[in-house]
Amino acid sequence: MGIILWLIIGGLAGWIAGKIMRGGGFGIVGNIVVGIVGAVIGGALLSVLGLSSSGGIIGSLVTALIGAVVLLWIVSLIKKKA
């Protein structure tokens, strides 16, 4: 997968996760970072659960979205405690 496609998927996943978890996005750079980190988290979660994330672009987007939502949820828990 090319770097441009990673950035697009990351940005889209971060934006959608922002809408799901907080009702807004984080700007283009923030969305990309949340989406890419979310893709790593999502890939690890799916691997632990024994699920495959193979599904092309849609599978990558879903994996990144799952991870991004989990990432934002963890961040919200940390913010509540601080």
PyMOL Python script that loads the backbone (N, CA, C, O; Angstrom):
from pymol import cmd

cmd.read_pdbstr("""\
ATOM      1  N   MET A   1       0.853  -1.165   0.000  1.00  0.00           N
ATOM      2  CA  MET A   1       0.000   0.000   0.000  1.00  0.00           C
ATOM      3  C   MET A   1       0.908   1.239   0.000  1.00  0.00           C
ATOM      4  O   MET A   1       1.855   1.313   0.783  1.00  0.00           O
ATOM      5  N   GLY A   2       0.630   2.176  -0.845  1.00  0.00           N
ATOM      6  CA  GLY A   2       1.442   3.374  -0.942  1.00  0.00           C
ATOM      7  C   GLY A   2       1.210   4.333   0.218  1.00  0.00           C
ATOM      8  O   GLY A   2       0.171   4.289   0.878  1.00  0.00           O
ATOM      9  N   ILE A   3       2.171   5.182   0.451  1.00  0.00           N
ATOM     10  CA  ILE A   3       2.106   6.127   1.565  1.00  0.00           C
ATOM     11  C   ILE A   3       0.921   7.085   1.422  1.00  0.00           C
ATOM     12  O   ILE A   3       0.307   7.465   2.418  1.00  0.00           O
ATOM     13  N   ILE A   4       0.600   7.472   0.188  1.00  0.00           N
ATOM     14  CA  ILE A   4      -0.542   8.372  -0.030  1.00  0.00           C
ATOM     15  C   ILE A   4      -1.832   7.686   0.396  1.00  0.00           C
ATOM     16  O   ILE A   4      -2.688   8.305   1.028  1.00  0.00           O
ATOM     17  N   LEU A   5      -1.973   6.413   0.054  1.00  0.00           N
ATOM     18  CA  LEU A   5      -3.171   5.667   0.435  1.00  0.00           C
ATOM     19  C   LEU A   5      -3.242   5.516   1.951  1.00  0.00           C
ATOM     20  O   LEU A   5      -4.328   5.615   2.523  1.00  0.00           O
ATOM     21  N   TRP A   6      -2.119   5.282   2.609  1.00  0.00           N
ATOM     22  CA  TRP A   6      -2.086   5.206   4.073  1.00  0.00           C
ATOM     23  C   TRP A   6      -2.580   6.511   4.678  1.00  0.00           C
ATOM     24  O   TRP A   6      -3.375   6.499   5.617  1.00  0.00           O
ATOM     25  N   LEU A   7      -2.112   7.641   4.143  1.00  0.00           N
ATOM     26  CA  LEU A   7      -2.509   8.937   4.661  1.00  0.00           C
ATOM     27  C   LEU A   7      -3.996   9.193   4.453  1.00  0.00           C
ATOM     28  O   LEU A   7      -4.666   9.740   5.328  1.00  0.00           O
ATOM     29  N   ILE A   8      -4.502   8.800   3.305  1.00  0.00           N
ATOM     30  CA  ILE A   8      -5.930   8.986   3.019  1.00  0.00           C
ATOM     31  C   ILE A   8      -6.776   8.126   3.953  1.00  0.00           C
ATOM     32  O   ILE A   8      -7.743   8.611   4.541  1.00  0.00           O
ATOM     33  N   ILE A   9      -6.416   6.856   4.090  1.00  0.00           N
ATOM     34  CA  ILE A   9      -7.157   5.956   4.975  1.00  0.00           C
ATOM     35  C   ILE A   9      -7.046   6.429   6.420  1.00  0.00           C
ATOM     36  O   ILE A   9      -8.034   6.427   7.155  1.00  0.00           O
ATOM     37  N   GLY A  10      -5.844   6.835   6.828  1.00  0.00           N
ATOM     38  CA  GLY A  10      -5.656   7.330   8.187  1.00  0.00           C
ATOM     39  C   GLY A  10      -6.485   8.571   8.457  1.00  0.00           C
ATOM     40  O   GLY A  10      -7.125   8.679   9.503  1.00  0.00           O
ATOM     41  N   GLY A  11      -6.478   9.507   7.521  1.00  0.00           N
ATOM     42  CA  GLY A  11      -7.263  10.724   7.683  1.00  0.00           C
ATOM     43  C   GLY A  11      -8.747  10.443   7.767  1.00  0.00           C
ATOM     44  O   GLY A  11      -9.451  11.004   8.607  1.00  0.00           O
ATOM     45  N   LEU A  12      -9.218   9.575   6.896  1.00  0.00           N
ATOM     46  CA  LEU A  12     -10.639   9.227   6.886  1.00  0.00           C
ATOM     47  C   LEU A  12     -11.034   8.489   8.166  1.00  0.00           C
ATOM     48  O   LEU A  12     -12.066   8.791   8.765  1.00  0.00           O
ATOM     49  N   ALA A  13     -10.221   7.531   8.582  1.00  0.00           N
ATOM     50  CA  ALA A  13     -10.519   6.780   9.809  1.00  0.00           C
ATOM     51  C   ALA A  13     -10.496   7.698  11.026  1.00  0.00           C
ATOM     52  O   ALA A  13     -11.359   7.593  11.897  1.00  0.00           O
ATOM     53  N   GLY A  14      -9.514   8.597  11.093  1.00  0.00           N
ATOM     54  CA  GLY A  14      -9.439   9.532  12.205  1.00  0.00           C
ATOM     55  C   GLY A  14     -10.627  10.477  12.247  1.00  0.00           C
ATOM     56  O   GLY A  14     -11.161  10.770  13.316  1.00  0.00           O
ATOM     57  N   TRP A  15     -11.038  10.955  11.072  1.00  0.00           N
ATOM     58  CA  TRP A  15     -12.189  11.854  10.998  1.00  0.00           C
ATOM     59  C   TRP A  15     -13.472  11.151  11.446  1.00  0.00           C
ATOM     60  O   TRP A  15     -14.246  11.703  12.228  1.00  0.00           O
ATOM     61  N   ILE A  16     -13.692   9.934  10.948  1.00  0.00           N
ATOM     62  CA  ILE A  16     -14.896   9.180  11.319  1.00  0.00           C
ATOM     63  C   ILE A  16     -14.880   8.870  12.813  1.00  0.00           C
ATOM     64  O   ILE A  16     -15.900   9.006  13.489  1.00  0.00           O
ATOM     65  N   ALA A  17     -13.719   8.453  13.329  1.00  0.00           N
ATOM     66  CA  ALA A  17     -13.616   8.151  14.762  1.00  0.00           C
ATOM     67  C   ALA A  17     -13.892   9.401  15.590  1.00  0.00           C
ATOM     68  O   ALA A  17     -14.543   9.324  16.632  1.00  0.00           O
ATOM     69  N   GLY A  18     -13.403  10.549  15.134  1.00  0.00           N
ATOM     70  CA  GLY A  18     -13.674  11.800  15.828  1.00  0.00           C
ATOM     71  C   GLY A  18     -15.162  12.115  15.863  1.00  0.00           C
ATOM     72  O   GLY A  18     -15.675  12.603  16.870  1.00  0.00           O
ATOM     73  N   LYS A  19     -15.851  11.837  14.768  1.00  0.00           N
ATOM     74  CA  LYS A  19     -17.297  12.055  14.719  1.00  0.00           C
ATOM     75  C   LYS A  19     -18.017  11.100  15.668  1.00  0.00           C
ATOM     76  O   LYS A  19     -18.971  11.490  16.340  1.00  0.00           O
ATOM     77  N   ILE A  20     -17.560   9.851  15.721  1.00  0.00           N
ATOM     78  CA  ILE A  20     -18.197   8.850  16.569  1.00  0.00           C
ATOM     79  C   ILE A  20     -17.970   9.158  18.050  1.00  0.00           C
ATOM     80  O   ILE A  20     -18.904   9.093  18.849  1.00  0.00           O
ATOM     81  N   MET A  21     -16.743   9.490  18.412  1.00  0.00           N
ATOM     82  CA  MET A  21     -16.386   9.620  19.819  1.00  0.00           C
ATOM     83  C   MET A  21     -16.589  11.018  20.400  1.00  0.00           C
ATOM     84  O   MET A  21     -16.904  11.131  21.584  1.00  0.00           O
ATOM     85  N   ARG A  22     -16.426  12.069  19.634  1.00  0.00           N
ATOM     86  CA  ARG A  22     -16.475  13.403  20.208  1.00  0.00           C
ATOM     87  C   ARG A  22     -17.383  14.363  19.450  1.00  0.00           C
ATOM     88  O   ARG A  22     -17.662  15.464  19.925  1.00  0.00           O
ATOM     89  N   GLY A  23     -17.831  13.960  18.304  1.00  0.00           N
ATOM     90  CA  GLY A  23     -18.682  14.831  17.523  1.00  0.00           C
ATOM     91  C   GLY A  23     -17.930  15.811  16.638  1.00  0.00           C
ATOM     92  O   GLY A  23     -18.534  16.747  16.115  1.00  0.00           O
ATOM     93  N   GLY A  24     -16.640  15.622  16.457  1.00  0.00           N
ATOM     94  CA  GLY A  24     -15.882  16.523  15.603  1.00  0.00           C
ATOM     95  C   GLY A  24     -14.545  15.934  15.217  1.00  0.00           C
ATOM     96  O   GLY A  24     -14.107  14.941  15.797  1.00  0.00           O
ATOM     97  N   GLY A  25     -13.901  16.533  14.249  1.00  0.00           N
ATOM     98  CA  GLY A  25     -12.594  16.075  13.807  1.00  0.00           C
ATOM     99  C   GLY A  25     -11.483  16.776  14.562  1.00  0.00           C
ATOM    100  O   GLY A  25     -11.741  17.566  15.470  1.00  0.00           O
ATOM    101  N   PHE A  26     -10.250  16.488  14.186  1.00  0.00           N
ATOM    102  CA  PHE A  26      -9.077  17.024  14.866  1.00  0.00           C
ATOM    103  C   PHE A  26      -8.180  17.784  13.914  1.00  0.00           C
ATOM    104  O   PHE A  26      -7.001  17.984  14.206  1.00  0.00           O
ATOM    105  N   GLY A  27      -8.711  18.209  12.786  1.00  0.00           N
ATOM    106  CA  GLY A  27      -7.867  18.826  11.772  1.00  0.00           C
ATOM    107  C   GLY A  27      -7.229  17.728  10.931  1.00  0.00           C
ATOM    108  O   GLY A  27      -7.199  16.569  11.344  1.00  0.00           O
ATOM    109  N   ILE A  28      -6.732  18.075   9.788  1.00  0.00           N
ATOM    110  CA  ILE A  28      -6.229  17.067   8.857  1.00  0.00           C
ATOM    111  C   ILE A  28      -5.057  16.274   9.430  1.00  0.00           C
ATOM    112  O   ILE A  28      -5.018  15.050   9.305  1.00  0.00           O
ATOM    113  N   VAL A  29      -4.106  16.958  10.054  1.00  0.00           N
ATOM    114  CA  VAL A  29      -2.948  16.258  10.609  1.00  0.00           C
ATOM    115  C   VAL A  29      -3.361  15.394  11.794  1.00  0.00           C
ATOM    116  O   VAL A  29      -2.918  14.251  11.911  1.00  0.00           O
ATOM    117  N   GLY A  30      -4.198  15.925  12.667  1.00  0.00           N
ATOM    118  CA  GLY A  30      -4.674  15.153  13.815  1.00  0.00           C
ATOM    119  C   GLY A  30      -5.446  13.924  13.393  1.00  0.00           C
ATOM    120  O   GLY A  30      -5.263  12.851  13.968  1.00  0.00           O
ATOM    121  N   ASN A  31      -6.311  14.062  12.394  1.00  0.00           N
ATOM    122  CA  ASN A  31      -7.075  12.921  11.889  1.00  0.00           C
ATOM    123  C   ASN A  31      -6.151  11.845  11.328  1.00  0.00           C
ATOM    124  O   ASN A  31      -6.359  10.656  11.568  1.00  0.00           O
ATOM    125  N   ILE A  32      -5.136  12.260  10.584  1.00  0.00           N
ATOM    126  CA  ILE A  32      -4.206  11.299   9.994  1.00  0.00           C
ATOM    127  C   ILE A  32      -3.450  10.558  11.095  1.00  0.00           C
ATOM    128  O   ILE A  32      -3.299   9.338  11.034  1.00  0.00           O
ATOM    129  N   VAL A  33      -2.980  11.287  12.093  1.00  0.00           N
ATOM    130  CA  VAL A  33      -2.236  10.657  13.189  1.00  0.00           C
ATOM    131  C   VAL A  33      -3.133   9.678  13.943  1.00  0.00           C
ATOM    132  O   VAL A  33      -2.730   8.543  14.199  1.00  0.00           O
ATOM    133  N   VAL A  34      -4.336  10.102  14.298  1.00  0.00           N
ATOM    134  CA  VAL A  34      -5.269   9.222  15.008  1.00  0.00           C
ATOM    135  C   VAL A  34      -5.580   7.989  14.164  1.00  0.00           C
ATOM    136  O   VAL A  34      -5.637   6.877  14.690  1.00  0.00           O
ATOM    137  N   GLY A  35      -5.781   8.174  12.873  1.00  0.00           N
ATOM    138  CA  GLY A  35      -6.096   7.052  11.989  1.00  0.00           C
ATOM    139  C   GLY A  35      -4.946   6.085  11.832  1.00  0.00           C
ATOM    140  O   GLY A  35      -5.161   4.873  11.839  1.00  0.00           O
ATOM    141  N   ILE A  36      -3.723   6.588  11.688  1.00  0.00           N
ATOM    142  CA  ILE A  36      -2.573   5.697  11.504  1.00  0.00           C
ATOM    143  C   ILE A  36      -2.259   4.946  12.798  1.00  0.00           C
ATOM    144  O   ILE A  36      -2.012   3.740  12.775  1.00  0.00           O
ATOM    145  N   VAL A  37      -2.269   5.658  13.924  1.00  0.00           N
ATOM    146  CA  VAL A  37      -2.068   4.978  15.207  1.00  0.00           C
ATOM    147  C   VAL A  37      -3.213   3.991  15.446  1.00  0.00           C
ATOM    148  O   VAL A  37      -3.002   2.891  15.956  1.00  0.00           O
ATOM    149  N   GLY A  38      -4.412   4.398  15.073  1.00  0.00           N
ATOM    150  CA  GLY A  38      -5.565   3.514  15.200  1.00  0.00           C
ATOM    151  C   GLY A  38      -5.436   2.264  14.345  1.00  0.00           C
ATOM    152  O   GLY A  38      -5.887   1.191  14.745  1.00  0.00           O
ATOM    153  N   ALA A  39      -4.830   2.390  13.178  1.00  0.00           N
ATOM    154  CA  ALA A  39      -4.629   1.228  12.318  1.00  0.00           C
ATOM    155  C   ALA A  39      -3.708   0.216  12.985  1.00  0.00           C
ATOM    156  O   ALA A  39      -3.935  -0.990  12.897  1.00  0.00           O
ATOM    157  N   VAL A  40      -2.681   0.702  13.644  1.00  0.00           N
ATOM    158  CA  VAL A  40      -1.766  -0.190  14.363  1.00  0.00           C
ATOM    159  C   VAL A  40      -2.496  -0.880  15.514  1.00  0.00           C
ATOM    160  O   VAL A  40      -2.379  -2.092  15.699  1.00  0.00           O
ATOM    161  N   ILE A  41      -3.249  -0.094  16.285  1.00  0.00           N
ATOM    162  CA  ILE A  41      -4.007  -0.646  17.407  1.00  0.00           C
ATOM    163  C   ILE A  41      -5.066  -1.637  16.908  1.00  0.00           C
ATOM    164  O   ILE A  41      -5.218  -2.729  17.456  1.00  0.00           O
ATOM    165  N   GLY A  42      -5.790  -1.238  15.862  1.00  0.00           N
ATOM    166  CA  GLY A  42      -6.823  -2.109  15.303  1.00  0.00           C
ATOM    167  C   GLY A  42      -6.255  -3.412  14.777  1.00  0.00           C
ATOM    168  O   GLY A  42      -6.840  -4.476  14.983  1.00  0.00           O
ATOM    169  N   GLY A  43      -5.113  -3.338  14.094  1.00  0.00           N
ATOM    170  CA  GLY A  43      -4.463  -4.546  13.596  1.00  0.00           C
ATOM    171  C   GLY A  43      -4.067  -5.474  14.730  1.00  0.00           C
ATOM    172  O   GLY A  43      -4.227  -6.691  14.631  1.00  0.00           O
ATOM    173  N   ALA A  44      -3.545  -4.895  15.817  1.00  0.00           N
ATOM    174  CA  ALA A  44      -3.155  -5.704  16.973  1.00  0.00           C
ATOM    175  C   ALA A  44      -4.376  -6.335  17.634  1.00  0.00           C
ATOM    176  O   ALA A  44      -4.350  -7.508  18.004  1.00  0.00           O
ATOM    177  N   LEU A  45      -5.449  -5.553  17.782  1.00  0.00           N
ATOM    178  CA  LEU A  45      -6.671  -6.081  18.395  1.00  0.00           C
ATOM    179  C   LEU A  45      -7.266  -7.224  17.578  1.00  0.00           C
ATOM    180  O   LEU A  45      -7.641  -8.261  18.127  1.00  0.00           O
ATOM    181  N   LEU A  46      -7.346  -7.029  16.280  1.00  0.00           N
ATOM    182  CA  LEU A  46      -7.904  -8.078  15.424  1.00  0.00           C
ATOM    183  C   LEU A  46      -7.037  -9.325  15.459  1.00  0.00           C
ATOM    184  O   LEU A  46      -7.548 -10.444  15.426  1.00  0.00           O
ATOM    185  N   SER A  47      -5.728  -9.133  15.526  1.00  0.00           N
ATOM    186  CA  SER A  47      -4.811 -10.266  15.596  1.00  0.00           C
ATOM    187  C   SER A  47      -5.008 -11.048  16.892  1.00  0.00           C
ATOM    188  O   SER A  47      -5.030 -12.279  16.881  1.00  0.00           O
ATOM    189  N   VAL A  48      -5.153 -10.334  18.006  1.00  0.00           N
ATOM    190  CA  VAL A  48      -5.368 -10.984  19.304  1.00  0.00           C
ATOM    191  C   VAL A  48      -6.685 -11.758  19.304  1.00  0.00           C
ATOM    192  O   VAL A  48      -6.781 -12.837  19.889  1.00  0.00           O
ATOM    193  N   LEU A  49      -7.688 -11.203  18.648  1.00  0.00           N
ATOM    194  CA  LEU A  49      -8.991 -11.858  18.580  1.00  0.00           C
ATOM    195  C   LEU A  49      -9.044 -12.969  17.540  1.00  0.00           C
ATOM    196  O   LEU A  49     -10.048 -13.673  17.431  1.00  0.00           O
ATOM    197  N   GLY A  50      -7.966 -13.127  16.777  1.00  0.00           N
ATOM    198  CA  GLY A  50      -7.906 -14.168  15.758  1.00  0.00           C
ATOM    199  C   GLY A  50      -8.659 -13.832  14.492  1.00  0.00           C
ATOM    200  O   GLY A  50      -9.007 -14.725  13.720  1.00  0.00           O
ATOM    201  N   LEU A  51      -8.917 -12.544  14.266  1.00  0.00           N
ATOM    202  CA  LEU A  51      -9.628 -12.112  13.067  1.00  0.00           C
ATOM    203  C   LEU A  51      -8.638 -11.585  12.046  1.00  0.00           C
ATOM    204  O   LEU A  51      -7.556 -11.113  12.395  1.00  0.00           O
ATOM    205  N   SER A  52      -9.013 -11.670  10.806  1.00  0.00           N
ATOM    206  CA  SER A  52      -8.158 -11.194   9.729  1.00  0.00           C
ATOM    207  C   SER A  52      -8.598  -9.800   9.300  1.00  0.00           C
ATOM    208  O   SER A  52      -9.791  -9.502   9.238  1.00  0.00           O
ATOM    209  N   SER A  53      -7.617  -8.953   9.006  1.00  0.00           N
ATOM    210  CA  SER A  53      -7.948  -7.617   8.528  1.00  0.00           C
ATOM    211  C   SER A  53      -7.730  -7.502   7.026  1.00  0.00           C
ATOM    212  O   SER A  53      -7.621  -6.399   6.490  1.00  0.00           O
ATOM    213  N   SER A  54      -7.668  -8.632   6.356  1.00  0.00           N
ATOM    214  CA  SER A  54      -7.469  -8.590   4.908  1.00  0.00           C
ATOM    215  C   SER A  54      -8.802  -8.311   4.239  1.00  0.00           C
ATOM    216  O   SER A  54      -9.772  -9.043   4.439  1.00  0.00           O
ATOM    217  N   GLY A  55      -8.846  -7.277   3.465  1.00  0.00           N
ATOM    218  CA  GLY A  55     -10.066  -6.918   2.780  1.00  0.00           C
ATOM    219  C   GLY A  55      -9.837  -5.707   1.914  1.00  0.00           C
ATOM    220  O   GLY A  55     -10.769  -4.977   1.576  1.00  0.00           O
ATOM    221  N   GLY A  56      -8.579  -5.501   1.555  1.00  0.00           N
ATOM    222  CA  GLY A  56      -8.254  -4.380   0.700  1.00  0.00           C
ATOM    223  C   GLY A  56      -8.413  -3.055   1.410  1.00  0.00           C
ATOM    224  O   GLY A  56      -8.162  -2.939   2.610  1.00  0.00           O
ATOM    225  N   ILE A  57      -8.828  -2.071   0.662  1.00  0.00           N
ATOM    226  CA  ILE A  57      -8.952  -0.719   1.195  1.00  0.00           C
ATOM    227  C   ILE A  57     -10.046  -0.645   2.259  1.00  0.00           C
ATOM    228  O   ILE A  57      -9.859   0.001   3.290  1.00  0.00           O
ATOM    229  N   ILE A  58     -11.163  -1.287   2.027  1.00  0.00           N
ATOM    230  CA  ILE A  58     -12.269  -1.264   2.988  1.00  0.00           C
ATOM    231  C   ILE A  58     -11.857  -1.951   4.283  1.00  0.00           C
ATOM    232  O   ILE A  58     -12.152  -1.446   5.366  1.00  0.00           O
ATOM    233  N   GLY A  59     -11.190  -3.077   4.193  1.00  0.00           N
ATOM    234  CA  GLY A  59     -10.714  -3.778   5.386  1.00  0.00           C
ATOM    235  C   GLY A  59      -9.725  -2.937   6.166  1.00  0.00           C
ATOM    236  O   GLY A  59      -9.761  -2.907   7.397  1.00  0.00           O
ATOM    237  N   SER A  60      -8.837  -2.249   5.452  1.00  0.00           N
ATOM    238  CA  SER A  60      -7.870  -1.371   6.110  1.00  0.00           C
ATOM    239  C   SER A  60      -8.574  -0.220   6.807  1.00  0.00           C
ATOM    240  O   SER A  60      -8.209   0.149   7.923  1.00  0.00           O
ATOM    241  N   LEU A  61      -9.577   0.349   6.160  1.00  0.00           N
ATOM    242  CA  LEU A  61     -10.329   1.452   6.747  1.00  0.00           C
ATOM    243  C   LEU A  61     -11.065   1.000   8.000  1.00  0.00           C
ATOM    244  O   LEU A  61     -11.053   1.695   9.016  1.00  0.00           O
ATOM    245  N   VAL A  62     -11.704  -0.158   7.932  1.00  0.00           N
ATOM    246  CA  VAL A  62     -12.446  -0.673   9.094  1.00  0.00           C
ATOM    247  C   VAL A  62     -11.487  -0.965  10.243  1.00  0.00           C
ATOM    248  O   VAL A  62     -11.780  -0.638  11.394  1.00  0.00           O
ATOM    249  N   THR A  63     -10.348  -1.576   9.940  1.00  0.00           N
ATOM    250  CA  THR A  63      -9.348  -1.863  10.960  1.00  0.00           C
ATOM    251  C   THR A  63      -8.855  -0.576  11.609  1.00  0.00           C
ATOM    252  O   THR A  63      -8.786  -0.485  12.835  1.00  0.00           O
ATOM    253  N   ALA A  64      -8.511   0.422  10.791  1.00  0.00           N
ATOM    254  CA  ALA A  64      -8.046   1.703  11.315  1.00  0.00           C
ATOM    255  C   ALA A  64      -9.132   2.390  12.125  1.00  0.00           C
ATOM    256  O   ALA A  64      -8.842   2.997  13.156  1.00  0.00           O
ATOM    257  N   LEU A  65     -10.363   2.306  11.681  1.00  0.00           N
ATOM    258  CA  LEU A  65     -11.474   2.936  12.391  1.00  0.00           C
ATOM    259  C   LEU A  65     -11.681   2.295  13.759  1.00  0.00           C
ATOM    260  O   LEU A  65     -11.869   2.996  14.752  1.00  0.00           O
ATOM    261  N   ILE A  66     -11.647   0.978  13.813  1.00  0.00           N
ATOM    262  CA  ILE A  66     -11.790   0.280  15.102  1.00  0.00           C
ATOM    263  C   ILE A  66     -10.694   0.726  16.065  1.00  0.00           C
ATOM    264  O   ILE A  66     -10.962   1.066  17.217  1.00  0.00           O
ATOM    265  N   GLY A  67      -9.470   0.717  15.580  1.00  0.00           N
ATOM    266  CA  GLY A  67      -8.358   1.125  16.428  1.00  0.00           C
ATOM    267  C   GLY A  67      -8.433   2.582  16.840  1.00  0.00           C
ATOM    268  O   GLY A  67      -8.113   2.919  17.980  1.00  0.00           O
ATOM    269  N   ALA A  68      -8.851   3.453  15.930  1.00  0.00           N
ATOM    270  CA  ALA A  68      -8.958   4.881  16.243  1.00  0.00           C
ATOM    271  C   ALA A  68     -10.030   5.138  17.297  1.00  0.00           C
ATOM    272  O   ALA A  68      -9.841   5.968  18.186  1.00  0.00           O
ATOM    273  N   VAL A  69     -11.144   4.438  17.204  1.00  0.00           N
ATOM    274  CA  VAL A  69     -12.202   4.588  18.205  1.00  0.00           C
ATOM    275  C   VAL A  69     -11.697   4.115  19.569  1.00  0.00           C
ATOM    276  O   VAL A  69     -11.945   4.764  20.585  1.00  0.00           O
ATOM    277  N   VAL A  70     -10.986   2.980  19.588  1.00  0.00           N
ATOM    278  CA  VAL A  70     -10.416   2.479  20.843  1.00  0.00           C
ATOM    279  C   VAL A  70      -9.407   3.484  21.401  1.00  0.00           C
ATOM    280  O   VAL A  70      -9.401   3.758  22.602  1.00  0.00           O
ATOM    281  N   LEU A  71      -8.558   4.031  20.533  1.00  0.00           N
ATOM    282  CA  LEU A  71      -7.570   5.022  20.954  1.00  0.00           C
ATOM    283  C   LEU A  71      -8.255   6.237  21.576  1.00  0.00           C
ATOM    284  O   LEU A  71      -7.847   6.688  22.646  1.00  0.00           O
ATOM    285  N   LEU A  72      -9.271   6.766  20.936  1.00  0.00           N
ATOM    286  CA  LEU A  72      -9.967   7.936  21.458  1.00  0.00           C
ATOM    287  C   LEU A  72     -10.699   7.626  22.758  1.00  0.00           C
ATOM    288  O   LEU A  72     -10.806   8.484  23.633  1.00  0.00           O
ATOM    289  N   TRP A  73     -11.196   6.416  22.882  1.00  0.00           N
ATOM    290  CA  TRP A  73     -11.864   6.001  24.107  1.00  0.00           C
ATOM    291  C   TRP A  73     -10.867   5.967  25.267  1.00  0.00           C
ATOM    292  O   TRP A  73     -11.169   6.437  26.364  1.00  0.00           O
ATOM    293  N   ILE A  74      -9.676   5.407  25.020  1.00  0.00           N
ATOM    294  CA  ILE A  74      -8.636   5.356  26.046  1.00  0.00           C
ATOM    295  C   ILE A  74      -8.198   6.770  26.427  1.00  0.00           C
ATOM    296  O   ILE A  74      -8.023   7.072  27.607  1.00  0.00           O
ATOM    297  N   VAL A  75      -8.022   7.628  25.432  1.00  0.00           N
ATOM    298  CA  VAL A  75      -7.633   9.011  25.709  1.00  0.00           C
ATOM    299  C   VAL A  75      -8.700   9.707  26.544  1.00  0.00           C
ATOM    300  O   VAL A  75      -8.367  10.468  27.453  1.00  0.00           O
ATOM    301  N   SER A  76      -9.965   9.465  26.257  1.00  0.00           N
ATOM    302  CA  SER A  76     -11.036  10.101  27.037  1.00  0.00           C
ATOM    303  C   SER A  76     -11.028   9.601  28.478  1.00  0.00           C
ATOM    304  O   SER A  76     -11.316  10.370  29.395  1.00  0.00           O
ATOM    305  N   LEU A  77     -10.706   8.332  28.693  1.00  0.00           N
ATOM    306  CA  LEU A  77     -10.618   7.804  30.059  1.00  0.00           C
ATOM    307  C   LEU A  77      -9.471   8.471  30.817  1.00  0.00           C
ATOM    308  O   LEU A  77      -9.609   8.810  31.992  1.00  0.00           O
ATOM    309  N   ILE A  78      -8.340   8.656  30.137  1.00  0.00           N
ATOM    310  CA  ILE A  78      -7.188   9.284  30.774  1.00  0.00           C
ATOM    311  C   ILE A  78      -7.491  10.737  31.108  1.00  0.00           C
ATOM    312  O   ILE A  78      -7.111  11.222  32.173  1.00  0.00           O
ATOM    313  N   LYS A  79      -8.167  11.430  30.211  1.00  0.00           N
ATOM    314  CA  LYS A  79      -8.512  12.841  30.442  1.00  0.00           C
ATOM    315  C   LYS A  79      -9.452  12.999  31.626  1.00  0.00           C
ATOM    316  O   LYS A  79      -9.348  13.973  32.372  1.00  0.00           O
ATOM    317  N   LYS A  80     -10.370  12.055  31.810  1.00  0.00           N
ATOM    318  CA  LYS A  80     -11.319  12.119  32.918  1.00  0.00           C
ATOM    319  C   LYS A  80     -10.592  11.975  34.255  1.00  0.00           C
ATOM    320  O   LYS A  80     -10.980  12.600  35.242  1.00  0.00           O
ATOM    321  N   LYS A  81      -9.537  11.152  34.292  1.00  0.00           N
ATOM    322  CA  LYS A  81      -8.801  10.933  35.528  1.00  0.00           C
ATOM    323  C   LYS A  81      -7.855  12.078  35.843  1.00  0.00           C
ATOM    324  O   LYS A  81      -7.501  12.287  37.004  1.00  0.00           O
ATOM    325  N   ALA A  82      -7.443  12.821  34.826  1.00  0.00           N
ATOM    326  CA  ALA A  82      -6.464  13.893  35.036  1.00  0.00           C
ATOM    327  C   ALA A  82      -7.100  15.181  35.473  1.00  0.00           C
ATOM    328  O   ALA A  82      -6.403  16.172  35.688  1.00  0.00           O
TER     329      ALA A  82
END
""", "prot")
cmd.dss("prot")
cmd.show_as("cartoon", "prot")
cmd.util.cbc("prot")
cmd.orient("prot")
